[in-house]
Amino acid sequence: MKKSKIIDAMMETARDLGLSPIKIKGIDSLNLIKLIPPHTAEPICRAITSSLPEWFGQSEANERYAKGVSERISFAAFDHEEPVGLLTLEFQYPENGNIYWLGVKKSHHHQGVGAGLMEAAQKYCIQKQCQFITVETLSEKNLDAAYLKTYEFYKKHGFQPLFEMPTYGPECLMVYMLKKLSL
């Protein structure tokens, strides 16, 4: 399928899901969450990554994610026309949507941006008949202040820890989390 047909299909799916627009709580009503064309995700990812050094301090991983978001399904949150949040999904198995990357500019934390992105992602996964949505993040056992907030964010949104693995070495314990979706 040609790239333009894929983008058209994504935009049609977003309209069918009622995803355009999703208003962000606590921010001017002109702000929206939109399903975006894949080629626009990389620069948004890079901009958000650079604003969050506490979370994204490994340049090799940052580069891998920046390239990877352009090959997957992404939702962006906008403050007027400025992108302030990005959530990217991948579908390695038909019954599961996995959060590949999520970031919100620090200036927009605690304003409902992450929650709006999560809502859009879950609606998209349900439309695709996924039973679950999953995510991998740094385990709370690492006692990293930034990632403790991330872990709590996912717990608040209904994700439960499944198991832990030292995916990137013994000093970097990762937790894999799951949420069952209501179809």
LUMROLO-319213 format. One line per field, with one value per residue: residue number from 0; x, y, z of N, C-alpha, C in turn; residue in three letters; chain. Coordinates in nm, 4 decimals. Last residue first. Example, Ala and Ser with C-alpha at 12.3 -4.5 7.8 and 13.67 -1.06 7.14 Angstrom:
nr: 1:0
n.c1: 1.2850:1.3190
n.c2: -0.2250:-0.5690
n.c3: 0.7080:0.7800
ca.c1: 1.3670:1.2300
ca.c2: -0.1060:-0.4500
ca.c3: 0.7140:0.7800
c.c1: 1.2900:1.3200
c.c2: 0.0030:-0.3300
c.c3: 0.7870:0.7800
rest: SER:ALA
kette: A:A
// end
This chain:
nr: 182:181:180:179:178:177:176:175:174:173:172:171:170:169:168:167:166:165:164:163:162:161:160:159:158:157:156:155:154:153:152:151:150:149:148:147:146:145:144:143:142:141:140:139:138:137:136:135:134:133:132:131:130:129:128:127:126:125:124:123:122:121:120:119:118:117:116:115:114:113:112:111:110:109:108:107:106:105:104:103:102:101:100:99:98:97:96:95:94:93:92:91:90:89:88:87:86:85:84:83:82:81:80:79:78:77:76:75:74:73:72:71:70:69:68:67:66:65:64:63:62:61:60:59:58:57:56:55:54:53:52:51:50:49:48:47:46:45:44:43:42:41:40:39:38:37:36:35:34:33:32:31:30:29:28:27:26:25:24:23:22:21:20:19:18:17:16:15:14:13:12:11:10:9:8:7:6:5:4:3:2:1:0
n.c1: -1.3737:-1.1596:-0.8311:-0.6018:-0.2674:0.0582:0.4162:0.7333:1.0150:1.3715:1.6623:1.9645:2.1819:2.2058:2.0679:1.8310:1.6540:1.6002:1.2467:0.9317:0.5792:0.3408:0.1611:-0.1167:-0.2835:-0.4595:-0.3563:-0.2008:0.0112:0.1252:0.2049:0.3882:0.5943:0.6584:0.7519:0.9729:1.1270:1.2269:1.3663:1.4363:1.4259:1.4085:1.1550:0.9942:1.1539:1.0939:0.8614:0.6461:0.3035:-0.0058:-0.3413:-0.5616:-0.7185:-0.8020:-0.9588:-0.9112:-1.0572:-0.8829:-0.6719:-0.8023:-0.8584:-0.5938:-0.5015:-0.6735:-0.5990:-0.3321:-0.3655:-0.4967:-0.2960:-0.1025:-0.2529:-0.3323:-0.1445:0.0960:0.3208:0.4052:0.6724:0.7753:0.6036:0.5686:0.5878:0.6263:0.6474:0.4999:0.2649:0.1030:-0.1869:-0.2830:-0.3770:-0.1804:0.1473:0.2721:0.2117:0.2752:0.2312:0.3261:0.2475:0.3491:0.3072:0.3161:0.3463:0.1739:-0.0579:-0.2077:-0.0538:-0.1337:-0.0236:-0.0345:0.0089:0.1201:0.2334:0.5621:0.7885:0.8691:0.9621:1.2280:1.3853:1.3556:1.4567:1.7278:1.7976:1.7647:1.9610:2.1872:2.1633:1.9886:1.8031:1.5104:1.4343:1.5743:1.5424:1.3211:1.3507:1.4336:1.1908:1.0487:1.2019:1.1875:0.9104:0.8825:1.0364:0.8805:0.6158:0.5789:0.5627:0.3012:0.0490:-0.1351:-0.4250:-0.4285:-0.5679:-0.5575:-0.6562:-0.8379:-0.8920:-0.6044:-0.6015:-0.7517:-0.7599:-0.7801:-1.0070:-0.9695:-1.1491:-1.0690:-1.1589:-1.3680:-1.3167:-1.3344:-1.1039:-0.9125:-0.9645:-0.8842:-0.6121:-0.5335:-0.5933:-0.4091:-0.1714:-0.1956:-0.1927:0.0668:0.2244:0.0557:0.0848
n.c2: -0.4131:-0.2869:-0.4160:-0.4522:-0.3602:-0.4191:-0.3831:-0.4667:-0.2938:-0.3339:-0.2357:-0.1857:-0.3207:-0.5401:-0.4552:-0.4128:-0.5916:-0.7473:-0.7454:-0.8298:-0.8454:-0.6871:-0.4264:-0.2747:0.0282:0.2391:0.4883:0.4662:0.3193:0.5216:0.7018:0.5470:0.5352:0.8098:0.8573:0.6933:0.8246:1.0378:0.8983:0.5661:0.3158:0.0671:-0.0241:0.0536:0.0004:0.1758:0.0062:-0.0924:-0.1756:-0.2615:-0.3470:-0.6009:-0.6685:-0.4893:-0.3929:-0.1435:-0.0021:-0.0333:0.1313:0.3805:0.4094:0.4198:0.6576:0.8468:0.8136:0.8958:1.1656:1.2465:1.1997:1.3834:1.6226:1.7111:1.8510:1.7443:1.9086:2.1062:2.1446:1.8988:1.7351:1.3916:1.0747:0.7409:0.4592:0.2229:0.0475:-0.1963:-0.3841:-0.7102:-0.8892:-0.9081:-0.8021:-0.5639:-0.2627:0.0429:0.3980:0.6905:1.0106:1.3309:1.6834:1.9247:2.1155:2.4147:2.5394:2.4999:2.2340:1.8991:1.5674:1.2982:0.9565:0.7178:0.4059:0.3917:0.4995:0.7088:0.6018:0.5211:0.7505:0.7966:0.5557:0.5772:0.8145:0.7370:0.5398:0.7052:0.8910:0.8941:1.0410:1.1017:1.1908:1.4233:1.5754:1.6786:1.8152:1.6290:1.4917:1.6815:1.6861:1.4161:1.3893:1.5693:1.4503:1.1956:1.2433:1.2916:1.0485:0.9458:1.1902:1.1508:1.2057:1.4593:1.6606:2.0191:2.3383:2.5331:2.5615:2.5715:2.3232:2.1588:1.8792:1.8914:1.7302:1.5785:1.6444:1.3367:1.0904:0.9260:0.7096:0.8140:0.9743:0.7683:0.6439:0.8510:0.8572:0.6042:0.6291:0.8300:0.6881:0.4875:0.6394:0.7420:0.5034:0.2205:-0.1168
n.c3: 2.4991:2.7207:2.7729:3.0315:3.0348:3.1672:3.1656:3.2692:3.3815:3.4020:3.5539:3.5152:3.5993:3.4251:3.0965:2.9697:3.1019:3.3456:3.4006:3.5525:3.4762:3.4987:3.6595:3.4944:3.4182:3.4798:3.5124:3.7362:3.6255:3.4631:3.6662:3.8100:3.6162:3.6026:3.8607:3.8533:3.6655:3.8223:4.0306:4.0526:4.1757:4.0702:4.1224:3.9184:3.6011:3.3044:3.0856:2.8322:2.7904:2.6188:2.5975:2.4604:2.2499:1.9562:1.7480:1.6595:1.8455:2.0624:1.9740:1.9749:2.2447:2.3420:2.2275:2.3463:2.6173:2.6066:2.5423:2.7773:2.9669:2.8805:2.9266:3.1743:3.3070:3.3976:3.1704:3.0032:3.0377:2.9517:2.6899:2.7066:2.5457:2.4603:2.2470:2.2240:2.3677:2.1730:2.1480:2.0583:1.8739:1.6708:1.7572:1.7281:1.6809:1.8562:1.8996:2.0665:2.1587:2.2546:2.3066:2.1846:1.8915:1.8397:1.7816:2.0778:2.1608:2.0781:2.0707:1.8408:1.7869:1.5435:1.4401:1.2812:1.1863:1.3361:1.5698:1.5087:1.5253:1.8004:1.9107:1.8367:1.9687:2.2359:2.2577:2.2302:2.4454:2.7263:2.8657:2.9176:3.1676:3.2062:2.9712:2.7950:2.5629:2.3794:2.3380:2.1901:1.9537:1.8677:1.8224:1.6119:1.4093:1.3867:1.2953:1.0299:0.9002:0.9740:1.0515:1.3624:1.5350:1.7865:2.0236:2.0671:2.1799:2.2181:2.4871:2.6964:2.9510:3.1100:2.8891:2.5451:2.3256:2.0310:1.7218:1.6440:1.7162:1.6422:1.4920:1.2362:1.2368:1.2427:0.9979:0.8289:0.8901:0.7958:0.5231:0.4529:0.5059:0.3111:0.0800:0.0929:0.0691:-0.0820:0.0000
ca.c1: -1.4165:-1.3008:-0.9206:-0.7048:-0.4050:-0.0535:0.2846:0.6385:0.8886:1.2524:1.5508:1.8503:2.1536:2.1598:2.1765:1.9462:1.6632:1.7140:1.3636:1.0487:0.7069:0.3381:0.2892:-0.0678:-0.1839:-0.5088:-0.4366:-0.3204:-0.0760:0.0664:0.1143:0.2618:0.5317:0.6095:0.6344:0.8689:1.0549:1.1471:1.2566:1.4643:1.4187:1.5300:1.2621:0.9958:1.0875:1.1881:0.9215:0.7691:0.4104:0.1092:-0.2418:-0.4713:-0.7675:-0.6997:-0.9990:-0.8368:-1.1051:-1.0142:-0.6498:-0.7464:-0.9680:-0.6811:-0.4354:-0.6714:-0.7367:-0.3650:-0.2934:-0.5630:-0.4240:-0.0735:-0.2004:-0.4205:-0.2501:-0.0152:0.2892:0.2657:0.5860:0.7643:0.6949:0.4973:0.6524:0.5344:0.7103:0.6407:0.3114:0.2113:-0.1211:-0.2147:-0.4599:-0.3093:0.0486:0.3478:0.1222:0.3147:0.1898:0.3417:0.2350:0.3486:0.3038:0.3626:0.3326:0.2988:0.0021:-0.2264:-0.0916:-0.0915:-0.1033:0.0345:-0.0843:0.1451:0.1141:0.4522:0.7455:0.8271:0.8266:1.1197:1.3681:1.3223:1.3151:1.6487:1.8058:1.6868:1.8199:2.1647:2.1539:2.0756:1.9425:1.5734:1.3789:1.5631:1.6679:1.3056:1.2964:1.5321:1.3040:1.0033:1.1790:1.3172:0.9783:0.8105:1.0778:1.0223:0.6401:0.5807:0.6827:0.4261:0.1210:-0.0502:-0.3477:-0.4555:-0.4864:-0.6139:-0.5590:-0.7898:-0.9730:-0.6934:-0.5308:-0.6639:-0.8066:-0.6908:-0.9626:-0.9816:-1.0431:-1.0327:-1.0352:-1.3988:-1.3048:-1.4322:-1.2360:-0.9178:-0.9841:-1.0232:-0.6939:-0.5152:-0.6634:-0.5528:-0.2025:-0.1856:-0.3124:-0.0461:0.2267:0.1341:0.0000
ca.c2: -0.4037:-0.3253:-0.3191:-0.5172:-0.3167:-0.4586:-0.3572:-0.4791:-0.3571:-0.2852:-0.3282:-0.1229:-0.1944:-0.5621:-0.4793:-0.3352:-0.5867:-0.6550:-0.8051:-0.7429:-0.9039:-0.8296:-0.4883:-0.3575:-0.0720:0.1016:0.4637:0.5495:0.2569:0.4018:0.7446:0.5858:0.4129:0.7376:0.9309:0.6635:0.7048:1.0637:0.9916:0.6836:0.4379:0.1421:-0.0718:0.1407:-0.0486:0.1473:0.1250:-0.1255:-0.0772:-0.2879:-0.2469:-0.5463:-0.7034:-0.5347:-0.5165:-0.2505:-0.0043:-0.0984:-0.0121:0.3268:0.4048:0.3093:0.5305:0.8305:0.7891:0.7583:1.0766:1.2575:1.1288:1.2397:1.5892:1.6199:1.9297:1.7639:1.8003:2.0649:2.2615:1.9253:1.8418:1.5187:1.1873:0.8421:0.5809:0.2238:0.1859:-0.1657:-0.2600:-0.6238:-0.8651:-0.8445:-0.9092:-0.6828:-0.3782:-0.0614:0.2587:0.6060:0.8710:1.2291:1.5449:1.9194:1.9807:2.3565:2.4597:2.5770:2.3564:2.0319:1.6687:1.4154:1.0625:0.8183:0.4892:0.3403:0.3738:0.7385:0.6590:0.4231:0.6850:0.9020:0.5902:0.4601:0.8070:0.8478:0.5028:0.5925:0.9360:0.8024:1.0803:1.0599:1.0667:1.3295:1.5017:1.5879:1.8909:1.7289:1.4253:1.6458:1.8095:1.4787:1.3056:1.5925:1.5794:1.2027:1.2009:1.4083:1.1298:0.8921:1.1113:1.2266:1.1003:1.4135:1.5417:1.8949:2.2306:2.5174:2.4662:2.6398:2.4039:2.2541:1.9470:1.8670:1.8505:1.5472:1.6687:1.4707:1.1384:1.0516:0.6937:0.7138:1.0380:0.8670:0.5705:0.8073:0.9755:0.6406:0.5277:0.8537:0.8089:0.4513:0.5621:0.8353:0.5827:0.3438:0.0000
ca.c3: 2.3589:2.7108:2.7112:2.9510:3.0674:3.0814:3.2234:3.1589:3.4165:3.3320:3.5636:3.4475:3.6681:3.5630:3.1906:2.9247:2.9559:3.3281:3.3362:3.5395:3.5149:3.4663:3.6260:3.6042:3.3826:3.4781:3.3922:3.7440:3.7260:3.4019:3.5588:3.8740:3.6660:3.4848:3.8116:3.9516:3.6232:3.7021:4.0588:3.9701:4.2570:4.0407:4.2103:4.0358:3.7217:3.4117:3.1446:2.9041:2.7900:2.7046:2.5634:2.5615:2.3829:2.0508:1.8158:1.5923:1.7063:2.0665:1.9957:1.8502:2.1479:2.3799:2.1971:2.2011:2.5732:2.6463:2.4502:2.6465:2.9773:2.8792:2.7933:3.1018:3.2450:3.4936:3.2637:2.9903:3.0572:3.0952:2.7318:2.7118:2.6112:2.5126:2.3000:2.1828:2.3670:2.2667:2.1096:2.1533:1.9915:1.6435:1.7577:1.6899:1.6855:1.7616:1.9187:1.9483:2.1976:2.1492:2.3523:2.3229:1.9480:1.8884:1.6739:1.9559:2.2308:2.0350:2.1411:1.8950:1.8216:1.6472:1.4544:1.3623:1.1234:1.1978:1.5707:1.5185:1.3944:1.7036:1.9236:1.7949:1.8221:2.1815:2.2691:2.1382:2.3061:2.6530:2.8761:2.7925:3.1160:3.3180:2.9918:2.9090:2.6759:2.4228:2.4030:2.3246:2.0302:1.8990:1.9211:1.7368:1.4655:1.4256:1.4337:1.1183:0.8774:1.0305:0.9513:1.2706:1.4705:1.6504:2.0037:2.0179:2.1792:2.0812:2.4109:2.6030:2.8518:3.1739:3.0105:2.6577:2.3960:2.1729:1.8181:1.6017:1.7762:1.7090:1.6366:1.2780:1.2304:1.3505:1.1226:0.8260:0.9186:0.9360:0.6030:0.4372:0.5824:0.4519:0.1111:0.0984:0.1922:-0.0889:0.0000
c.c1: -1.5636:-1.3453:-1.0626:-0.7994:-0.4997:-0.1827:0.1760:0.4998:0.7993:1.1294:1.4264:1.7335:2.0300:2.1251:2.1239:2.0651:1.7909:1.7484:1.4752:1.1618:0.8166:0.4639:0.2725:0.0663:-0.1372:-0.4101:-0.4707:-0.4142:-0.2084:-0.0263:0.0462:0.1592:0.3956:0.5344:0.5731:0.7399:0.9570:1.0644:1.1674:1.3442:1.4632:1.5381:1.3944:1.1053:1.0968:1.1107:1.0189:0.8254:0.5285:0.2108:-0.1295:-0.3916:-0.6868:-0.7656:-0.8892:-0.8637:-1.0369:-1.0718:-0.7824:-0.7270:-0.9208:-0.8000:-0.5263:-0.6110:-0.7426:-0.5060:-0.3265:-0.4973:-0.4998:-0.2012:-0.1734:-0.3708:-0.3438:-0.1248:0.1738:0.2316:0.4377:0.6713:0.6685:0.5974:0.5645:0.6163:0.6017:0.7137:0.4617:0.2503:-0.0157:-0.1582:-0.3978:-0.3926:-0.0883:0.2589:0.1976:0.2250:0.2544:0.3107:0.2370:0.3356:0.2970:0.3613:0.3941:0.2742:0.1330:-0.1635:-0.0911:-0.1417:-0.0453:-0.0671:-0.0031:0.0298:0.1368:0.3365:0.6243:0.7803:0.7764:0.9805:1.2458:1.3005:1.2728:1.4991:1.7208:1.6841:1.7313:2.0181:2.1292:2.0611:2.0396:1.7188:1.4599:1.5138:1.6626:1.4327:1.2857:1.4832:1.4032:1.1169:1.1372:1.3004:1.1105:0.8771:1.0063:1.0637:0.7857:0.6160:0.6899:0.5484:0.2571:0.0154:-0.2670:-0.3694:-0.5272:-0.5139:-0.6250:-0.6934:-0.9301:-0.7649:-0.6359:-0.5849:-0.7041:-0.7399:-0.8807:-0.9281:-1.0722:-1.1525:-0.9973:-1.2758:-1.3447:-1.4334:-1.3438:-1.0532:-0.9950:-1.0563:-0.8424:-0.6056:-0.6521:-0.6335:-0.3513:-0.2239:-0.3133:-0.1761:0.1065:0.1181:0.0899
c.c2: -0.3716:-0.3038:-0.3733:-0.4102:-0.3902:-0.3960:-0.3819:-0.4737:-0.3553:-0.3610:-0.2655:-0.2218:-0.1241:-0.4339:-0.4865:-0.3489:-0.5198:-0.6424:-0.7021:-0.8202:-0.8011:-0.8994:-0.6381:-0.4183:-0.1451:-0.0058:0.3166:0.5238:0.3332:0.3290:0.6224:0.6340:0.4438:0.6120:0.8596:0.7344:0.6545:0.9414:1.0166:0.7773:0.5626:0.2731:-0.0009:0.0982:0.0524:0.1078:0.0823:0.0055:-0.1338:-0.1751:-0.2657:-0.4297:-0.6360:-0.5649:-0.5748:-0.3881:-0.1162:-0.1087:-0.0891:0.1758:0.3431:0.2967:0.4127:0.6955:0.7646:0.7214:0.9305:1.1681:1.1329:1.1572:1.4394:1.5791:1.8425:1.8541:1.8420:1.9435:2.2263:2.0436:1.8774:1.6232:1.3107:0.9505:0.6764:0.3431:0.1824:-0.0189:-0.2292:-0.4987:-0.7698:-0.8126:-0.8455:-0.8057:-0.5015:-0.1823:0.1679:0.4615:0.7891:1.0923:1.4507:1.7777:1.9751:2.2155:2.3935:2.4951:2.4631:2.1391:1.8046:1.5062:1.1764:0.9164:0.5880:0.4406:0.3144:0.6144:0.6875:0.4817:0.5930:0.8432:0.6962:0.4921:0.6916:0.8433:0.6114:0.5498:0.8221:0.8293:0.9914:1.1064:1.0134:1.1925:1.4022:1.5077:1.8074:1.8105:1.5277:1.5804:1.7779:1.6045:1.3693:1.5134:1.6134:1.3396:1.2195:1.3721:1.2528:0.9819:1.0668:1.1360:1.1709:1.2931:1.4845:1.7812:2.0984:2.3991:2.4518:2.5389:2.4646:2.3427:2.0480:1.9482:1.8116:1.6701:1.6043:1.5625:1.2786:1.1142:0.8187:0.6950:0.9410:0.9362:0.6667:0.7305:0.9390:0.7572:0.5581:0.7556:0.8401:0.5708:0.5195:0.7621:0.6760:0.4255:0.1239
c.c3: 2.3481:2.5667:2.7063:2.9002:2.9746:3.1308:3.1190:3.2195:3.2923:3.3815:3.5001:3.4426:3.6121:3.6393:3.3330:3.0196:2.9064:3.1793:3.3315:3.4741:3.4947:3.5151:3.6016:3.5646:3.5085:3.4377:3.3733:3.6257:3.7347:3.4992:3.4964:3.7705:3.7275:3.5267:3.6913:3.9117:3.7280:3.6644:3.9375:3.9831:4.1816:4.1193:4.1846:4.1339:3.8355:3.5373:3.2536:2.9576:2.8687:2.6944:2.6659:2.5048:2.4931:2.1852:1.9048:1.6547:1.6275:1.9252:1.9981:1.8627:2.0162:2.2851:2.2292:2.1630:2.4226:2.6012:2.4798:2.5423:2.8445:2.8850:2.7831:2.9647:3.1612:3.4389:3.3542:3.0768:3.0514:3.1242:2.8776:2.7598:2.6016:2.5798:2.3465:2.2438:2.3419:2.2538:2.2147:2.0869:2.0932:1.7678:1.7437:1.6844:1.6362:1.7850:1.8154:1.9842:2.0698:2.2134:2.2349:2.3806:2.0883:1.9425:1.7154:1.8434:2.1226:2.1299:2.1052:1.9620:1.8801:1.6609:1.5691:1.3660:1.1934:1.1230:1.4293:1.5152:1.3962:1.5641:1.8226:1.8017:1.7693:2.0291:2.2101:2.1394:2.2077:2.5035:2.8007:2.7879:2.9981:3.2725:3.1079:2.9371:2.8035:2.5423:2.4576:2.4025:2.1741:1.9860:1.9642:1.8496:1.5965:1.4793:1.4764:1.2627:0.9693:1.0140:1.0067:1.1672:1.3629:1.6160:1.8698:2.0256:2.1482:2.0679:2.2653:2.5125:2.7605:3.0791:3.0593:2.7762:2.5177:2.2435:1.9530:1.6249:1.7341:1.7735:1.7127:1.4292:1.2789:1.3529:1.2395:0.9543:0.9193:0.9733:0.7523:0.5223:0.5732:0.5385:0.2576:0.1300:0.2018:0.0383:0.0000
rest: LEU:SER:LEU:LYS:LYS:LEU:MET:TYR:VAL:MET:LEU:CYS:GLU:PRO:GLY:TYR:THR:PRO:MET:GLU:PHE:LEU:PRO:GLN:PHE:GLY:HIS:LYS:LYS:TYR:PHE:GLU:TYR:THR:LYS:LEU:TYR:ALA:ALA:ASP:LEU:ASN:LYS:GLU:SER:LEU:THR:GLU:VAL:THR:ILE:PHE:GLN:CYS:GLN:LYS:GLN:ILE:CYS:TYR:LYS:GLN:ALA:ALA:GLU:MET:LEU:GLY:ALA:GLY:VAL:GLY:GLN:HIS:HIS:HIS:SER:LYS:LYS:VAL:GLY:LEU:TRP:TYR:ILE:ASN:GLY:ASN:GLU:PRO:TYR:GLN:PHE:GLU:LEU:THR:LEU:LEU:GLY:VAL:PRO:GLU:GLU:HIS:ASP:PHE:ALA:ALA:PHE:SER:ILE:ARG:GLU:SER:VAL:GLY:LYS:ALA:TYR:ARG:GLU:ASN:ALA:GLU:SER:GLN:GLY:PHE:TRP:GLU:PRO:LEU:SER:SER:THR:ILE:ALA:ARG:CYS:ILE:PRO:GLU:ALA:THR:HIS:PRO:PRO:ILE:LEU:LYS:ILE:LEU:ASN:LEU:SER:ASP:ILE:GLY:LYS:ILE:LYS:ILE:PRO:SER:LEU:GLY:LEU:ASP:ARG:ALA:THR:GLU:MET:MET:ALA:ASP:ILE:ILE:LYS:SER:LYS:LYS:MET
kette: A:A:A:A:A:A:A:A:A:A:A:A:A:A:A:A:A:A:A:A:A:A:A:A:A:A:A:A:A:A:A:A:A:A:A:A:A:A:A:A:A:A:A:A:A:A:A:A:A:A:A:A:A:A:A:A:A:A:A:A:A:A:A:A:A:A:A:A:A:A:A:A:A:A:A:A:A:A:A:A:A:A:A:A:A:A:A:A:A:A:A:A:A:A:A:A:A:A:A:A:A:A:A:A:A:A:A:A:A:A:A:A:A:A:A:A:A:A:A:A:A:A:A:A:A:A:A:A:A:A:A:A:A:A:A:A:A:A:A:A:A:A:A:A:A:A:A:A:A:A:A:A:A:A:A:A:A:A:A:A:A:A:A:A:A:A:A:A:A:A:A:A:A:A:A:A:A:A:A:A:A:A:A
// end
